[in-house]
Amino acid sequence: MADTARLLAEHFPALFGAGVIKPIKLRIQADIHQRAPGVFTKKALSIFLQRHTTGTAYLRALVAAGATRIDLDGQPVGEITAEHRDAAGVELERRRAIVEAKKHAGREAARASRHDARALRPPRPPQPGVQRGPGRPGDAGSGASPRSRKPLPDRKLARAHEQEPAHAPALPLTPEQAAEAEARQQRALLLRSFEQSPLSNANFAALKGLSEGTLDALLTLARQERGSR
């Protein structure tokens, strides 16, 4: 994928250059193969475009005010349909909710960790010269010398707890990491559903509202991700 991104940036910097995130002209693959014949394989290009167009930054570009689709030369070629704009907005909201839920879980875990740390904190030792209550070890007339005093059971427990390291809470994912994790999970579910379905590739793609090329790219990526576990 890195090689595909590099080659696209070299051939078409107006659309795929570093830092350029713009809505892409529909059916751009045909234009790429026509302008750069033999440079990109269909599989590599499909995988790159699938990842590129499902990224959070790209979805934000789709819903931006006044956004239009751009061709390989950076020229506007058409408006973004309300259907595509609304779908991008729904997906962004879903990802935002996931990020907020993870942040909330992280804050709760941190709060619980701080509470546990305070509960395990040993009691403060008595200061020299502080008058002790009658009948306690070390009091005048108690018959027990300072050398003969033994730690109280609760002190032993506190010291034992001091030796147990507190588990630090897991850091919350960044929005991009959360979105990528969610997208990866969706691809895994798509692959599992495809492998259990008796439908042909074409019928399964139609059922999911995908083109066959996009379905093939998603399934290929999901298989690669499953093999890397």
N, C-alpha and C positions, 0 to 999 in steps of 0.2 A: 504493500500500500504506500509506503514511503517513496518508492521509486516512481509509482504512478503519479503521486502528488508532485514530485519534483519535475517530471516530464511535462505534466500539464502546466505547471507554473512557467516552464521554459517556453512552451509553444503558445500558450494563451494567457499571458500575465494580466490582461485586462479583466479576466474572469476568475482565474485561479492563482493569481500572484499572492505573495506573502501578505497576510493581513486583509486580503480581499474576501469579503463574505457578502455575496449578492444573490438575489433570486435568479435561478438558472432558467434559461429558455427550455421549454418542454421539448422532449426528444432530442436533447443535445448530443446524445451518443452518436447519432447518425452524422451530425455535423463534425464531430471530432474525428471519426473514422475517415470522413471525406477530406478534411483538411490535413490530417496527419496519418495517411494510410500506412498500415503495418507497424505503427509505433506502439499501439496499445492493443492488448488482447481484450476480447469481449468480457471475459471473466474478471480480469483485473479492473477494467473500467467500471463494470457493474458494481463490484464490491466497493470501490472508492466512492462512487456517486451515491450509493446507498448510505454509507457512513456520513458522507459530507452533508447530504440533504436531510438527515435525521438529527444532526447535531443541534444543540441548543442555540448556538450563535446563528445558524442558518434559519431556524424557526423564528427567531427574533427579527431577522431580516425580512421574512415573509410578511410579518404583521406590522412592520414599520409603516408609518403614514407616508403615502405617496410612493411606495415601493413599486417597481415594475420589473418584469423579467428581462434578463440581459443576455446578449449573445456572446460568442467567443471574442468579439472585438470590443466588448464593453458597451455596446449600443442597446438602447431599450427596444424590445421587440414585442411587447404585449403586456396587458394588465394581468394582475394576479386575481384569479376568480375568488368570489366570496366563499365558495366551498373550501378552497385550499387555504385561504386566510383564516377561516373559522376553525378548520381542523388543526392548523398550527397553533392557534390560540388555545384550543382545548388541551393540546399536548403540553404546551408550556405551563398551563395552570396545573396540570397533573404532576409535572416534574417539580413545580414550585411547592406543591403540597407534600411531596415526598421529602424534599430538602427540609422543609419546616418540621416535619415529623421527626426526621433524624436529628435535627438540632435540638428539638424538645427532649428527645430521648437522651441525648448527650448531656443536656443541662440537668436532667433528673438524675442521671448516673453520677455526675459530678457532685450534686447536692447530697446524694446518698453516701458517697465516698467521704465527703467532709463530715457528715453526721457520724459515720462509723469511726472516723479518726478521732473525733472528739470523745466518743464513748470509750475508746481504748486508751485515751490519754491517762497516764498514771497520776494519782493524787499528789499534790504538792507536799514535799517533806516539811515537817515542822521546823520553824526557825529557832536557832539557839536562843535560850533564855525565855522562851514562851512557856508560861505556866501551864502544866498539864492538869487534866482533871484528876480527882482522887481515885486511887485504886489502879491507875494505869502503870504499866512497867516504866521504871525510871523515876517515879514520884518518890519524894522523900517519905521514908517509912514503909515503902512497899516491899523492901527486902530484895529488890532485884537491882543489880548493878547495870550500867549501860552496856557492859560487855556481854551480859547474860541475856539481853533482850533479843528476841527472835522476830523476824519479819512476820507481820500479820498475814493471814491467808489472802486477803484481798490485795496486798502488796505483791505477793508471789504471782497472783494471777495477772496483775498489771504488768509485771516485768516479763512474764511469758508472752503477753500480747505485744509488748514492745518489740520482741524478736520476730514477730510475724509481719512480713512486708505487706503494706496495703496495696491492693491492686488498683492501678491507675485506670480511670475510665477511658474507653476507646474514643479517639478523636472523631468528631463528625466528618462525614464526607463533604467535599466541595460540591457545589451544584453540578459541575461537569462530571465528577466521578459518580454522583448519584444517578444522573441521567444515563450515563454509559452503562452502569450496572443494571438499571432498569431495562435499557434497550437489549442488553445481552440476555437478560432473563426472558424477555419477550421472544427473542430469536430462538432460545432453547425450547420454549413452549410451542412455537410454530413448528420446529423440527419434530418434536415429539408427536404433535397432532398429525403432521404429514406422514410420519412413519406408521401411524396407527390407522390412517385413512385408506379405504379401498379405492378412492377416486384417482383418476389420472392426473398428471401434472397440470394439464390445462383446466380441468374442472376444479381442482383444488385451488388453483390460482384465482379462478373466477369466484369461487366461494369466499375467498379472503379479500377480494377486491384488489388483487395485484396482477401485474403483467407476469407472463411466464419468466421473462428475463429477470425481473426483480425478485420473484420467488426463488429462482435458481441461485441468485446472488446471496439472498438471505440464508437459504439452506446450506450453501457452501460455507459461509462464514460461521453459521451455528455449528457445523460439523468440525470445523477447525478449532473453534473455542472449546467444544466438548473434548477433543483430542488433547488439548493443552492442559487439561485439569490434572 
